[in-house]
Amino acid sequence: MLSRLDTLRYFHVVIFISIINLTFSSKAATSMTNNLSFLNDLRSKYSHQPTFLQAVEEMAVSLMPLFEDKENGDFYCRTFLAMAEPERTISFRVPWMNDNGEIQFNRGFRVEFSSILGPYKGGLRFHPTVDEGVLKFLGFEQIFK
């Protein structure tokens, strides 16, 4: 029996190979997005974060042959869902004084995904246009890097 760490390593390798070997037309990708009903819970939780959901759905479409596997498909779906949500999200603010002596506040986010293989994958951003959904998107993409 594989340990949790070995199972996730195996899943990462399978995903990597699948990404390299699979190409889809946009028409096929659109029809496959409709077949990803196992993402419905994630869609309802994060409906306010469309950038993050788009990244998750695009990755799920590219991995569709794994999810449709008769023997291990359910395992791949559950593992993908476990990896799709961050383990931890930290939101904070940083006060600072500008040149005019006025106090300013910047909002910062740290989203941490999948510590199972070592240090967290994720990101830290302070830009005013970045929100939690964008940072989840960036962190999720890092898992498969």
N, C-alpha and C positions, 0 to 999 in steps of 0.2 A: 504494500500500500504506500502511495506517495505521501510525503509530508505536505503540509500546506505550502511551504516555500517551494518545494519541487513542483507542485501542481501549478502554482502561479508562474514559475519559470517556464514550464512546458507551455502554458497558455500564452505567454508573451512570445515564445518562439513560433507557435502556431499562428498567432496573429501577424507577426512579422512576415512569415512566409506567405500567408494569405494576401496581405497587402501587396506584396511584390507580384504575386501570380494573378491577381484578379483585376480585370478592367471591366467597367460597366458603361453602357451608353446612358445618357441622361434619362431616356424614356424607361429603361429597365430599372434604374435607380429610383425613379419616382414611384413605379409600381411596387418595388420592394419596400419602400418606406411605409406603405400602407399595411404591409404584412408584419410589421414590428410591434405587434400588440403587447409584447412583454415590456415595452417601454412606457406603457400608458401611465403607470404609477409615477414614474420619473417625470413624464410630461405634465401631470397634474401638480406635482410638487414644485416644479420649476417653470411654470408657464410664464412667469414674469422675467425669465432669463432666456430669451430666444437665441442669443448667440451661443450659449452653453448647450442648449438643446440641439441646435443645428449641428454642432461638432459631434455630439453623441450619436445623433441619428445618421450622420454621414459615415461615421466609423462602423456603426451597426450594419448599414447597408453593405459596406465592403466586406463584412464578416458573415453575411447572410448564409453562405454555404456551410459554415461551421454550425450556425444555429439550426439549420435544417438537417444536420446529421442525425440519423435515426438512433444511433447508439449513444452519442455524447452531447447531442444538441441541447438538452435541458441543462446539463452541467455548464456548457459554454454560455448559455443565456444567464444563468445565475452568477457565474464568475464575472461576466461583463457588467452586470448590474452592480455587483459589489465594487468593481473598479471604477464605475462611472460616478459614484458619489464621493466627494472628498471626505477624508477622515476627520478633518478639522478645518474650520474657517475662522480666521481672526480678523476682526475689524477694529481699527483704532484711529485716533486722531493725533496729529502732531501740531502743537501750537508753536508759532514763531513770530518774531517781530520784523516788520519790513523797514525799509530805510526811512520812512516817515514816522516811525515810532508806533505804528498801528499793529495790534496783535491780529495775526491771521491764523486760520486753522486749515490744515490739509487732512483729508480723510485717506487712510491707508488700508490696504487689505493684504492678507496673507492666506492663501488657500493651499492646503497640503493634502496630496493624494498619495495613496499606496506606499506605506513605509515597509512593506513586506520584503522588498528586495534590497533594502538599505535606506539611505537618506531619503527624506520626502522628496517627491517631485511636486513642483508647484511654482509659485511666483510671488513677488512682492511688488506692488505698484502704488505710486502716489499721484499720478496724473489726474486732473479733474474730470476728464472724460471717461475714466475707467470706473466701472462698477463691479459688483461681486460676480455678476454673470460673465463679464468679459474675462475676469481673472480665473473663473472656473473653466472657461473655454481654454485659456492658455495652459493652465495646469493639466487639464485632461489631455491635451495634445502632447504634453511632455511625457506622459506615461508611455506612449508608444514611440518615443524618440530613440 
